[in-house]
């Protein structure tokens, strides 16, 4: 009888150790996925920022009276390179996305510009990049949700407290300005 009790106690201890290891490793995996997702967002943003000077050069000659929009794009690109926090990046990102939408909307008034191969190629590449940015944001937010849910629900909250897994990640959200329709002035 003593052997059975001893084996039961050893089995319970082994199960608890395995459970602790599994929960701890889940937090590590989620934290690493969040870091990866942030890196992917940065990669796609860099790709977009590398395309922007080409777009600005392409449309400059056609849109002489749209200097304000081109300046906004150039300034937003420069600001993004200096941004450090996620909120700051999101704010600048939303400003830039709105300005790019305006450029493409205004380009509808310039049939010669729309017909150029360079403009079409840049528009397609930027559109594909925007889709990748959106997917990367979604991936990031899903991982933040999983991390926060694991951190806040029992028994994960016990482990999170023991090993100091804090809520350090914010969701990547669009600002209210980015949710409004783009204004096009003619």
Backbone as CSV, one residue per row, in Angstrom:
resi,resn,N_x,N_y,N_z,CA_x,CA_y,CA_z,C_x,C_y,C_z
1,UNK,0.820,-1.196,0.000,0.000,0.000,0.000,0.864,1.259,0.000
2,UNK,1.956,1.235,0.746,2.851,2.385,0.823,3.493,2.658,-0.532
3,UNK,3.787,1.585,-1.273,4.364,1.758,-2.604,3.384,2.431,-3.555
4,UNK,2.120,2.072,-3.480,1.100,2.663,-4.352,0.959,4.155,-4.050
5,UNK,0.906,4.511,-2.782,0.798,5.911,-2.376,2.034,6.684,-2.848
6,UNK,3.204,6.086,-2.695,4.438,6.730,-3.144,4.404,6.962,-4.654
7,UNK,3.968,5.961,-5.406,3.882,6.104,-6.876,2.840,7.160,-7.277
8,UNK,1.774,7.235,-6.567,0.750,8.252,-6.844,1.326,9.638,-6.580
9,UNK,2.036,9.797,-5.476,2.646,11.094,-5.153,3.689,11.458,-6.209
10,UNK,4.518,10.509,-6.618,5.522,10.761,-7.661,4.838,11.131,-8.980
11,UNK,3.756,10.436,-9.309,3.021,10.730,-10.551,2.426,12.138,-10.504
12,UNK,1.865,12.517,-9.370,1.275,13.857,-9.238,2.356,14.920,-9.358
13,UNK,3.485,14.700,-8.713,4.603,15.653,-8.801,5.106,15.748,-10.240
14,UNK,5.234,14.611,-10.911,5.688,14.603,-12.312,4.706,15.348,-13.209
15,UNK,3.427,15.141,-12.997,2.394,15.836,-13.794,2.473,17.339,-13.548
16,UNK,2.652,17.735,-12.280,2.763,19.165,-11.971,4.003,19.786,-12.610
17,UNK,5.116,19.066,-12.568,6.341,19.576,-13.186,6.154,19.716,-14.696
18,UNK,5.573,18.707,-15.321,5.317,18.772,-16.772,4.367,19.920,-17.083
19,UNK,3.341,20.104,-16.245,2.386,21.192,-16.471,3.083,22.551,-16.347
20,UNK,3.916,22.725,-15.307,4.648,23.982,-15.129,5.531,24.270,-16.335
21,UNK,6.237,23.252,-16.799,7.114,23.426,-17.969,6.299,23.798,-19.198
22,UNK,5.166,23.137,-19.417,4.328,23.417,-20.593,3.771,24.841,-20.561
23,UNK,3.277,25.267,-19.416,2.719,26.627,-19.297,3.817,27.669,-19.477
24,UNK,4.957,27.458,-18.839,6.074,28.391,-18.970,6.512,28.490,-20.436
25,UNK,6.670,27.352,-21.088,7.082,27.350,-22.496,6.049,28.005,-23.391
26,UNK,4.764,27.880,-23.058,3.709,28.546,-23.847,3.884,30.062,-23.780
27,UNK,4.185,30.584,-22.608,4.423,32.028,-22.481,5.632,32.462,-23.308
28,UNK,6.672,31.672,-23.290,7.875,31.990,-24.068,7.548,31.988,-25.563
29,UNK,6.829,30.961,-26.020,6.459,30.867,-27.439,5.604,32.061,-27.847
30,UNK,4.616,32.411,-27.035,3.752,33.547,-27.372,4.531,34.854,-27.394
31,UNK,5.422,35.035,-26.440,6.239,36.254,-26.404,7.122,36.336,-27.651
32,UNK,7.697,35.219,-28.056,8.529,35.196,-29.264,7.710,35.422,-30.529
33,UNK,6.494,34.901,-30.573,5.623,35.141,-31.739,5.271,36.615,-31.859
34,UNK,5.057,37.263,-30.726,4.753,38.696,-30.745,5.957,39.466,-31.277
35,UNK,7.134,39.111,-30.833,8.354,39.772,-31.330,8.519,39.540,-32.829
36,UNK,8.259,38.320,-33.268,8.350,38.015,-34.699,7.331,38.826,-35.492
37,UNK,6.112,38.912,-34.973,5.068,39.664,-35.663,5.443,41.138,-35.779
38,UNK,6.007,41.706,-34.721,6.448,43.099,-34.782,7.555,43.271,-35.818
39,UNK,8.443,42.306,-35.891,9.517,42.364,-36.891,8.946,42.297,-38.300
40,UNK,7.932,41.473,-38.501,7.319,41.366,-39.822,6.625,42.674,-40.215
41,UNK,5.990,43.313,-39.248,5.378,44.617,-39.523,6.457,45.594,-39.952
42,UNK,7.565,45.622,-39.227,8.670,46.524,-39.569,9.239,46.223,-40.954
43,UNK,9.359,44.946,-41.293,9.875,44.571,-42.617,8.953,45.106,-43.712
44,UNK,7.651,44.937,-43.538,6.707,45.399,-44.552,6.660,46.926,-44.616
45,UNK,6.764,47.579,-43.463,6.788,49.044,-43.470,8.037,49.552,-44.175
46,UNK,9.168,48.900,-43.933,10.399,49.297,-44.617,10.246,49.115,-46.116
47,UNK,9.641,48.022,-46.515,9.407,47.778,-47.941,8.563,48.907,-48.531
48,UNK,7.528,49.296,-47.809,6.679,50.380,-48.293,7.481,51.675,-48.373
49,UNK,8.282,51.964,-47.351,9.044,53.207,-47.347,10.109,53.236,-48.415
50,UNK,10.595,52.074,-48.807,11.546,52.006,-49.913,10.871,52.297,-51.247
51,UNK,9.584,51.992,-51.354,8.837,52.237,-52.595,8.365,53.693,-52.711
52,UNK,8.172,54.351,-51.589,7.589,55.698,-51.594,8.400,56.713,-52.399
53,UNK,9.729,56.788,-52.266,10.454,57.780,-53.075,10.227,57.585,-54.581
54,UNK,10.142,56.332,-55.011,9.865,56.066,-56.434,8.478,56.567,-56.826
55,UNK,7.505,56.349,-55.947,6.148,56.813,-56.225,6.117,58.334,-56.296
56,UNK,6.750,58.982,-55.344,6.759,60.452,-55.314,7.407,60.998,-56.585
57,UNK,8.519,60.420,-56.991,9.183,60.867,-58.219,8.311,60.650,-59.444
58,UNK,7.590,59.544,-59.469,6.739,59.231,-60.612,5.587,60.218,-60.738
59,UNK,4.973,60.585,-59.620,3.792,61.451,-59.689,4.131,62.933,-59.651
60,UNK,5.340,63.293,-59.280,5.724,64.700,-59.145,5.422,65.513,-60.400
61,UNK,5.825,65.014,-61.514,5.651,65.757,-62.756,4.197,65.964,-63.135
62,UNK,3.347,65.032,-62.763,1.942,65.120,-63.135,1.129,65.939,-62.141
63,UNK,1.478,65.873,-60.900,0.669,66.480,-59.841,1.336,67.715,-59.267
64,UNK,1.564,68.678,-60.077,2.252,69.883,-59.625,1.471,70.610,-58.524
65,UNK,0.138,70.594,-58.607,-0.637,71.315,-57.593,-1.018,70.409,-56.411
66,UNK,-0.453,69.213,-56.321,-0.706,68.304,-55.203,0.511,68.222,-54.282
67,UNK,1.285,69.271,-54.243,2.517,69.296,-53.447,2.253,68.992,-51.969
68,UNK,1.117,69.452,-51.476,0.783,69.258,-50.062,0.746,67.756,-49.712
69,UNK,0.113,66.977,-50.556,0.022,65.531,-50.320,1.391,64.883,-50.436
70,UNK,2.164,65.281,-51.424,3.505,64.718,-51.597,4.401,65.075,-50.416
71,UNK,4.275,66.295,-49.912,5.051,66.709,-48.749,4.646,65.912,-47.518
72,UNK,3.337,65.674,-47.368,2.841,64.890,-46.234,3.416,63.473,-46.264
73,UNK,3.471,62.889,-47.435,4.027,61.538,-47.580,5.512,61.536,-47.228
74,UNK,6.232,62.490,-47.746,7.674,62.571,-47.478,7.942,62.777,-45.987
75,UNK,7.186,63.666,-45.355,7.362,63.928,-43.919,6.999,62.699,-43.076
76,UNK,5.927,62.014,-43.452,5.516,60.824,-42.707,6.569,59.732,-42.821
77,UNK,7.135,59.582,-44.003,8.187,58.579,-44.203,9.390,58.892,-43.316
78,UNK,9.790,60.156,-43.269,10.931,60.557,-42.439,10.620,60.353,-40.955
79,UNK,9.402,60.656,-40.543,9.005,60.490,-39.138,9.009,59.021,-38.736
80,UNK,8.591,58.138,-39.639,8.522,56.721,-39.317,9.904,56.149,-39.042
81,UNK,10.884,56.649,-39.746,12.244,56.145,-39.546,12.768,56.498,-38.159
82,UNK,12.189,57.551,-37.535,12.618,57.980,-36.207,11.716,57.436,-35.098
83,UNK,10.565,56.865,-35.450,9.587,56.408,-34.458,10.150,55.265,-33.620
84,UNK,9.818,55.293,-32.323,10.316,54.253,-31.432,9.205,53.419,-30.806
85,UNK,8.086,54.034,-30.443,7.018,53.285,-29.778,5.994,52.774,-30.788
86,UNK,5.258,51.747,-30.383,4.227,51.166,-31.236,3.123,52.184,-31.521
87,UNK,2.729,52.959,-30.511,1.686,53.968,-30.718,2.127,55.027,-31.722
88,UNK,3.366,55.449,-31.607,3.903,56.461,-32.520,3.954,55.911,-33.946
89,UNK,4.416,54.668,-34.081,4.461,54.036,-35.401,3.060,53.911,-35.986
90,UNK,2.100,53.520,-35.165,0.720,53.356,-35.640,0.151,54.692,-36.112
91,UNK,0.419,55.753,-35.352,-0.107,57.076,-35.730,0.476,57.525,-37.068
92,UNK,1.785,57.392,-37.206,2.445,57.810,-38.446,2.013,56.914,-39.602
93,UNK,1.916,55.631,-39.312,1.498,54.655,-40.307,0.121,55.001,-40.867
94,UNK,-0.792,55.379,-39.987,-2.147,55.727,-40.423,-2.153,57.017,-41.243
95,UNK,-1.326,57.973,-40.873,-1.202,59.212,-41.644,-0.698,58.910,-43.045
96,UNK,0.321,58.081,-43.110,0.905,57.732,-44.406,-0.071,56.952,-45.274
97,UNK,-0.768,56.012,-44.677,-1.743,55.219,-45.440,-2.822,56.125,-46.030
98,UNK,-3.285,57.097,-45.255,-4.284,58.034,-45.763,-3.747,58.882,-46.908
99,UNK,-2.509,59.336,-46.781,-1.901,60.150,-47.836,-1.714,59.332,-49.116
100,UNK,-1.323,58.080,-48.972,-1.165,57.221,-50.159,-2.504,56.986,-50.843
101,UNK,-3.561,56.791,-50.041,-4.901,56.617,-50.626,-5.294,57.876,-51.402
102,UNK,-4.952,59.031,-50.845,-5.268,60.290,-51.525,-4.528,60.384,-52.851
103,UNK,-3.259,59.996,-52.854,-2.469,60.052,-54.106,-3.124,59.181,-55.171
104,UNK,-3.508,57.974,-54.788,-4.094,57.072,-55.777,-5.478,57.547,-56.211
105,UNK,-6.214,58.185,-55.302,-7.515,58.732,-55.679,-7.343,59.914,-56.634
106,UNK,-6.397,60.787,-56.333,-6.151,61.959,-57.187,-5.593,61.527,-58.546
107,UNK,-4.841,60.429,-58.559,-4.262,59.943,-59.818,-5.331,59.597,-60.842
108,UNK,-6.546,59.353,-60.375,-7.654,59.081,-61.301,-7.876,60.261,-62.253
109,UNK,-7.485,61.466,-61.857,-7.643,62.653,-62.697,-6.533,62.808,-63.721
110,UNK,-5.543,61.940,-63.661,-4.398,62.038,-64.560,-4.266,60.736,-65.363
111,UNK,-5.020,60.618,-66.454,-4.997,59.374,-67.235,-3.594,59.039,-67.764
112,UNK,-2.794,60.048,-68.082,-1.439,59.776,-68.565,-0.585,59.148,-67.461
113,UNK,-0.763,59.612,-66.232,-0.024,59.061,-65.102,-0.444,57.612,-64.853
114,UNK,-1.744,57.379,-64.842,-2.234,56.019,-64.590,-1.773,55.052,-65.662
115,UNK,-1.553,55.556,-66.855,-1.161,54.699,-67.976,0.324,54.344,-67.957
116,UNK,1.123,55.071,-67.192,2.558,54.779,-67.201,2.826,53.448,-66.493
117,UNK,3.739,52.713,-67.066,4.074,51.390,-66.539,4.658,51.485,-65.129
118,UNK,5.492,52.483,-64.900,6.122,52.660,-63.596,5.074,52.913,-62.510
119,UNK,4.111,53.766,-62.802,3.064,54.068,-61.821,2.233,52.828,-61.535
120,UNK,1.873,52.093,-62.572,1.074,50.883,-62.383,1.826,49.853,-61.535
121,UNK,3.110,49.695,-61.841,3.927,48.745,-61.083,4.022,49.165,-59.615
122,UNK,4.273,50.440,-59.366,4.373,50.928,-57.995,3.041,50.779,-57.258
123,UNK,1.957,51.063,-57.954,0.638,50.937,-57.342,0.367,49.481,-56.959
124,UNK,0.718,48.554,-57.831,0.520,47.132,-57.528,1.402,46.689,-56.365
125,UNK,2.658,47.112,-56.379,3.572,46.727,-55.292,3.129,47.316,-53.956
126,UNK,2.704,48.575,-53.977,2.236,49.191,-52.737,0.945,48.521,-52.247
127,UNK,0.077,48.163,-53.170,-1.157,47.476,-52.789,-0.848,46.118,-52.160
128,UNK,0.071,45.370,-52.757,0.478,44.079,-52.188,1.126,44.275,-50.825
129,UNK,1.930,45.313,-50.692,2.589,45.590,-49.422,1.565,45.980,-48.357
130,UNK,0.566,46.770,-48.737,-0.493,47.140,-47.787,-1.204,45.890,-47.274
131,UNK,-1.454,44.936,-48.168,-2.094,43.682,-47.752,-1.207,42.916,-46.775
132,UNK,0.102,42.905,-47.035,1.028,42.212,-46.137,1.099,42.916,-44.786
133,UNK,1.042,44.239,-44.793,1.048,44.994,-43.532,-0.204,44.653,-42.726
134,UNK,-1.338,44.622,-43.404,-2.594,44.296,-42.721,-2.542,42.885,-42.137
135,UNK,-2.016,41.936,-42.904,-1.889,40.566,-42.407,-0.931,40.510,-41.221
136,UNK,0.181,41.226,-41.305,1.160,41.234,-40.215,0.563,41.833,-38.942
137,UNK,-0.228,42.882,-39.083,-0.896,43.482,-37.925,-1.873,42.493,-37.305
138,UNK,-2.624,41.812,-38.176,-3.593,40.830,-37.687,-2.879,39.703,-36.938
139,UNK,-1.769,39.215,-37.488,-0.983,38.165,-36.845,-0.471,38.636,-35.483
140,UNK,0.024,39.858,-35.440,0.507,40.445,-34.185,-0.621,40.509,-33.159
141,UNK,-1.768,41.064,-33.557,-2.887,41.208,-32.629,-3.392,39.858,-32.130
142,UNK,-3.410,38.835,-32.997,-3.834,37.507,-32.566,-2.890,36.958,-31.499
143,UNK,-1.604,37.176,-31.683,-0.635,36.683,-30.707,-0.703,37.465,-29.397
144,UNK,-0.942,38.768,-29.480,-1.113,39.555,-28.254,-2.360,39.064,-27.501
145,UNK,-3.424,38.778,-28.235,-4.647,38.270,-27.610,-4.378,36.933,-26.916
146,UNK,-3.696,36.022,-27.587,-3.379,34.718,-26.982,-2.519,34.885,-25.734
147,UNK,-1.514,35.742,-25.835,-0.623,35.992,-24.691,-1.413,36.562,-23.519
148,UNK,-2.220,37.590,-23.787,-2.989,38.220,-22.712,-4.015,37.258,-22.112
149,UNK,-4.672,36.463,-22.959,-5.636,35.487,-22.446,-4.940,34.453,-21.560
150,UNK,-3.791,33.965,-21.998,-3.043,32.989,-21.203,-2.575,33.602,-19.892
151,UNK,-2.171,34.849,-19.941,-1.671,35.554,-18.777,-2.764,35.848,-17.754
152,UNK,-3.975,36.083,-18.235,-5.037,36.535,-17.355,-5.948,35.414,-16.862
153,UNK,-5.946,34.272,-17.534,-6.859,33.198,-17.142,-6.159,32.203,-16.209
154,UNK,-6.958,31.576,-15.375,-6.428,30.595,-14.429,-6.187,29.304,-15.171
155,UNK,-5.125,28.630,-14.924,-4.052,28.788,-13.957,-2.853,29.545,-14.529
156,UNK,-2.962,30.009,-15.786,-1.859,30.748,-16.394,-1.490,31.998,-15.628
157,UNK,-2.495,32.638,-15.013,-2.199,33.866,-14.263,-1.296,33.588,-13.062
158,UNK,-1.387,32.402,-12.490,-0.505,32.037,-11.381,0.934,31.940,-11.882
159,UNK,1.091,31.236,-13.003,2.431,31.083,-13.590,2.978,32.432,-14.056
160,UNK,2.114,33.242,-14.658,2.555,34.555,-15.147,3.056,35.401,-13.978
161,UNK,2.372,35.325,-12.867,2.802,36.070,-11.688,4.106,35.537,-11.113
162,UNK,4.246,34.219,-11.104,5.451,33.607,-10.538,6.699,33.943,-11.359
163,UNK,6.540,33.978,-12.684,7.687,34.175,-13.558,7.725,35.562,-14.188
164,UNK,6.898,36.463,-13.665,6.926,37.870,-14.063,6.643,38.106,-15.553
165,UNK,5.662,37.372,-16.104,5.205,37.632,-17.467,4.153,38.730,-17.384
166,UNK,4.588,39.947,-17.685,3.702,41.104,-17.540,2.987,41.419,-18.838
167,UNK,1.906,42.181,-18.696,1.186,42.645,-19.879,1.974,43.814,-20.452
168,UNK,2.782,43.520,-21.448,3.666,44.534,-21.998,3.368,44.839,-23.455
169,UNK,2.352,44.206,-23.999,2.063,44.372,-25.423,0.703,45.023,-25.619
170,UNK,0.679,45.979,-26.535,-0.561,46.667,-26.871,-1.039,46.153,-28.213
171,UNK,-2.336,46.240,-28.427,-2.881,45.892,-29.730,-2.533,46.990,-30.723
172,UNK,-2.339,46.616,-31.947,-2.076,47.566,-33.030,-3.440,47.991,-33.549
173,UNK,-3.832,49.211,-33.256,-5.158,49.702,-33.624,-5.052,50.880,-34.577
174,UNK,-6.056,50.998,-35.413,-6.148,52.161,-36.291,-6.686,53.329,-35.476
175,UNK,-6.110,54.495,-35.680,-6.615,55.686,-35.004,-7.940,56.091,-35.643
176,UNK,-8.701,56.896,-34.939,-10.016,57.298,-35.439,-9.914,58.029,-36.777
177,UNK,-8.822,58.774,-36.987,-8.630,59.477,-38.262,-8.510,58.497,-39.430
178,UNK,-7.880,57.367,-39.180,-7.665,56.384,-40.245,-8.952,55.659,-40.608
179,UNK,-9.935,55.702,-39.731,-11.201,55.025,-39.980,-12.152,55.873,-40.831
180,UNK,-11.827,57.154,-40.978,-12.669,58.053,-41.755,-12.374,57.891,-43.239
181,UNK,-13.342,58.203,-44.089,-13.074,58.129,-45.527,-12.031,59.166,-45.961
182,UNK,-11.326,58.846,-47.011,-10.303,59.746,-47.525,-10.973,60.925,-48.217
183,UNK,-10.492,62.133,-47.921,-11.020,63.333,-48.552,-10.170,63.659,-49.763
184,UNK,-10.824,63.811,-50.887,-10.124,64.137,-52.122,-10.585,65.512,-52.560
185,UNK,-9.597,66.413,-52.751,-9.906,67.779,-53.186,-9.508,67.936,-54.649
186,UNK,-10.390,68.521,-55.402,-10.096,68.768,-56.834,-9.985,70.256,-57.072
